[in-house]
Amino acid sequence: MGRVTVRRPVRMLTENGQRRRSDSLAAEEPLEIRVGGKALAVTMRTPGHDVELAHGFLLSEGVLGSPDDVYGARYCDGVDDQGHNTYNVLDVTLAEGVAPPETGVERNFYTTSSCGVCGKAALDAVKLKTRFAPGDSPFSVTPEVLSGLPDALREQQKVFASTGGLHAAGLFRSDGTLLVVREDVGRHNAVDKVLGWALLENRVPLGDVGLLVSGRASFELVQKAAMAGIPLLAAVSAPSSLAAELAEENRMTLIGFLRGTSMNLYTGEHRVLEKAVA
């Protein structure tokens, strides 16, 4: 397995002078995802939890709906100049009867750590229809619980603490309990990893939890949440206009600028209850 962090020498300049020291950087390596031996996508990610990432990616693309849809997943091919496995190629074998990804799912180019839909082969393939309706979920949460989530997420960001260079995503219950937290250089990869964890744990659809992300709420993150049946997405930064439109279309709750006791409710505000009501 590839390294999660990499040490590099750095020359540090400050108002008190300069010095040289070793710095810890978040690792970024390509992962090629194959389905049935056929290349599907290449994403730039932080090594680790790759099987979860692949499962979450295929869930968010509408290929998978349960862990039984996958027969197996294994690393293959990729070797370095020493002949050692790079663990950067993962092949997923679908269970019998599960339809492979449609042509529109394929990426013509690699997926960067900042964009999970940039390489879509066609514009029509960007917007997907979920098999799990998040709008039907009765999930609700209080502002008090929401306000404590960013700090709880940060406490579990072990690699971020040493590098300052990773995004995080977590699934949480209505009482604020974090079920799982994953980190990655790509915010969409972090979300795919928690979705993949949930799929492998047979928890999908995720109508009884919310999704928290450490950065902004983009269209692709709302779509990934919707594809897993998640009714609420909370972000510590801003949402995009299309993210709000998609959340409203799916009758999801979208929260932005979740910082301390303040937050903005963009859609689905009925799920954020006053403490007395809850």
N, C-alpha and C positions, 0 to 999 in steps of 0.2 A: 504494500500500500504506500502511496506517495506521502510525503511529509505535509503536515498541516501548516507548519511554520518553517521559515528558512532564515538563517542567520547571515547577515551581510555587514561588512565594515561600513561605517558612516563617519563623515567629518561634520561635527555639530558646531554651529556658530550661534553664539548668544551675546547679549550685551556685556557679559562678564568675560568674554574671550572665546576660545575655541578649543575643542579636544576631539580626539578620535576614540570611537568605541564601537562595539558590536550592537547591531540593531536587529530586532525580530520582525520579519515581514510575513504577512499572510500568504501562503502558497497559492498559486493559481496555475492549474494545469488543464489541458483539454480532456474531455471525456467523450468518446464516441459511443453513442447508443445505437445498438443494432437490434433488429427484431427479426428472428428467424434467419440470422446470418446476413441480412440486408441492412446496410447503413441507413439510419434514419435521421440522426442529428448529431452535431458536435457542439457541446457546451463548455464554456470556460468555467471551471468550478474549483472549489477548495476540496482536495481529496478527502474522502471519508464519507460513509453512509451512501455510497454510490448505488447500491441496490435499492435503497429507499428513494434516491433521486430518480432513478429510472422508472420505478413504479409510480411515483408521484407525477412525473412528466407524462407517462402514458395515461394515467387517470385524468389529468387535466386536459389531455387531447381527446378524451372520449373513447379511448381504446379499451381501457380496463374499467371494471365496475366492482370487482371483488378479488380477493387473493386467489381464488380458484381459477381466475382467468389466465394465470401464469403457471406454466409447467416447470420452468426453472430459469435461473439467471446465472451466468458465469463470465468471468474475465477470460479474454482470449487474445490471440495475436500479439498486439503491441509489445515490442521489445526495444531496449536501448542498445547502444553500440557495444555493450558488454554481453548482450544476449539475455539480459534479465527482463522479466515481465515488468512493464511500466504500470500495469493496472489502470490503463487509460482507455481500454476498449471493453465494453460490457455488452454481451449478447443476451437478449431476453427471448425465451421460447414461449410462445403463447400456448395455452391449453387447446386441445382439440375442439373445434367448433367456434373458437373465438376469431372474429374477423380481424385481419391485419390492418394496420393504419392505411387510410385512404391516401391517394397520391397527394392531395392537398396538404397533408400533415408534414410531408417531407421538407426538409430545409435544403435550399440550394447552397447555402453558405453556413459557416459556423455561427453558433449563437454566442454572443459576447456575454461577459459577466454583468453588463448593464442592461441588456435587452434580451428578452426571451422569445420575442415574436419577430425579430428583425429579419430572419432568414426564411420566413414563410414563402412557399413556392407560389402562392396566389393570394390576392387580397381577400377573396371569398373564404379562404381557410383561416383567417385571423379570428373571426367571431364564431364561436361554437355554441351549440345548444346542449344544456345539461340534462342528464337523465334523472338527476336528483333536484327537486324543486326546493330551493332554500327559503322561498317566501312562505311556505307552509309551516315552518318551524315556529313553535311557541317560545323559543329561547329568549330570555331577557336577562338583564344585568343592571346593577345600580351604578351611579356615577362614582360612588366610593370605591367599589371594586375596580372599576376601570382605572381610576387615578393611581392605584397601587401597582398596576400591571407593568408599566415601563421599567420601574426599579426592579421588580421581580425578574423581568426578562434580562436586564443588564447583569444581575447577580449570577446568572447562569451562562453568560457569554465569556467563557474562559479564554478562548483564543483572542477575542476582541480586547480583553484586558491586557494581553501581552503585545498586541500588534496595532490596535485601533483601526483595523482595516477590514472588518467583516460586518455584513448585515446579519440580522437574526429574525427568526419567525418562531412563533409558539402557538400552540392550541391551548385554550383555557376554558374551564367550566364557569358556570354562572357565579360560583362563590370565589372566583379568582385563582383557583388551583391550576397551575400550569401542568398539563399532561406531558408535553414534550417540547423541547427547544432545540433548534438546529441553527448552525452558523454557516455562512458561505460568502465568498466574495461577490456572488450574484444574488440579489434579493429574490429573484424568481427561483433560483436553485434552493435557497433556504426554505422557501414555501414548498417546493416540490419534495424536499426531504421530509418535512413534517407530514405532508399528504401521503407520501409513500409509507412512512411509519404507520399512519392510521390505517392505510389499506392492508398492510401486512398484519396488523393487529385486528383485522376484521371489524373496524369501527366505522367504515364508510357505508351509508351516507353520514355526514357529520352535522346533523341537525341540532345536536345538543351541546355544541361548543362554539366559541368564537375564535377568530384568527387575529393575532397581534403581530405587526411587522415593525421593525426598528426604523425604517425609512419612510419614504412617501408611498402613497397608495396609487398605483398606476392601473391602467386598464387591464393589463395582463394579470395582475394580482387579484383583482376583483373577479376576473374570469376564472382563474384557477380555484378561487374559493367557491364560486358558483358551481363549478364542475364537480366539486366534492360535496355539495349540499350545505355549505357553511353559511349561516344566516347573517353573521356579523363580522365585519372586517374593521379593525382599529389600527391606525397608523400614528406614529409620533410626529409625522410631518404632513405635508399637504397632499390632497388627492388631485388628480387631473379632472378636467371637465368630462372626459369620456368615461373615466372610472365612476363618477357620480351618476352619469346617465345609465351605465350598465347595471350599477347597483340598484337603481330605481326600477329599471326594467325587470330585474329578477326579484324585486321586493326584498332586497337585502338592506341591512343597516350599515351605513358607512360613516366612520368616525375619523376625523383628522385632527392634527395638532393636539394630540393627547399628551399633555404636559402638566404634571402636577394635578391640581384640582380643576384645571380648565381643559375644554375640548370643544370641538365643533361637530355638531350632528348634521350631516348632509342629507341622508335619506334614512327612512325606517326608524324615526326617533321613538316610535312606540315601544321598542325593545329596551330602551334605556329608562328605567323606572326610578322614581323617587323612592327613597329608602322606606318610607311609611307604606307606600303602595306595594313594594316588593315583599 
